[in-house]
């Protein structure tokens, strides 16, 4: 059931008494109450055509029987509201009206008056006194004075003028109830202070940053103490494949006398001469036959001493570095 208002809605009725009136059809040039819709409500006025009787209220329309129930009486000619007026017999005009007690209008200063308690309201540039205003779910950009008592999602605001103007990058003062009480222009927010040093994985510096050339071809060393730099050899030089060079000079092997145990095992042969004439011995001569000596030598190993000098070139691993720390922004 909704409250529906429509233009040029007028019918007649001959119903008397305080009850529901039966509508008799639209007057010439007007619409019937059917435009209000079945079971919907509307503001009505009932005025006697030949009497001074009248009544204004909220009525409920029923399509079946074309009835208008006098649901809420706002005012009448006998001042019996909220009780219904006891109409006399006779024809009466029934039409949609706009009761003054339900109207919203501007006063001489252009301010809205008689707002009552809004069920739902979205306001812009509202001025006036909000004292005693009970709000439900309020969405507003209002400049109000006075307290707002919350019964939904609204917040109770103190009596204060919070119209502080518009400022760029403003510094604001907020009271305990969330109202801005003062503001002033400030500096634009800075993401990183000047002279901040950071690492970037890209060739060129980002906009607003300057690329440093103080360090090149160096390693990064993570430390927990005071940062610095050091080393003597460039990063790529240290880690290029290098082969050590060994130089010898003046080397010679010393003489060694082998012992019997160190020489290879061997024998010697010789020719024996007995010294006796063959005829005197009664036999043939045996002189000149070769005879082998017994073997000697152990076949052992032996060493030689070497004298002289040998030099080599060391690989330099003293890579240049720059100390850094790892930090996380709070």
Buried (B, 14 or more C-beta within 10 A) or exposed (E): EEEBEBEEBBBBBEBEEBEBBBBBEBBEEBBBBBBBBEEBBBBBBBBBEEBEBBBBBBBBBBEEEBBBBBBBBBBBBEEBBEEBBEBEEEEBBBBBBEBEEBEEEEEEEEEEEEEEEBEEBEBEEBBBEBEEBEBBEBEBEBEBBBBBEBEEEBEEBBEBEBEBEEEEEBEEEEEEEEBBBEBEEEEEEEEEEEEEEEEEEEEEEEEEEEEEEEEEEBEEBEEEEEEEEEBEBBBEEBEEEEEEEEEEEEEEEEEEEEEEEBBEEEEEEEEEEEEEEEEEEEEEEEEEEEEEEEEEBEEEEEEEEEEEEEEEEEEEEEBBBBBEEEEEEE
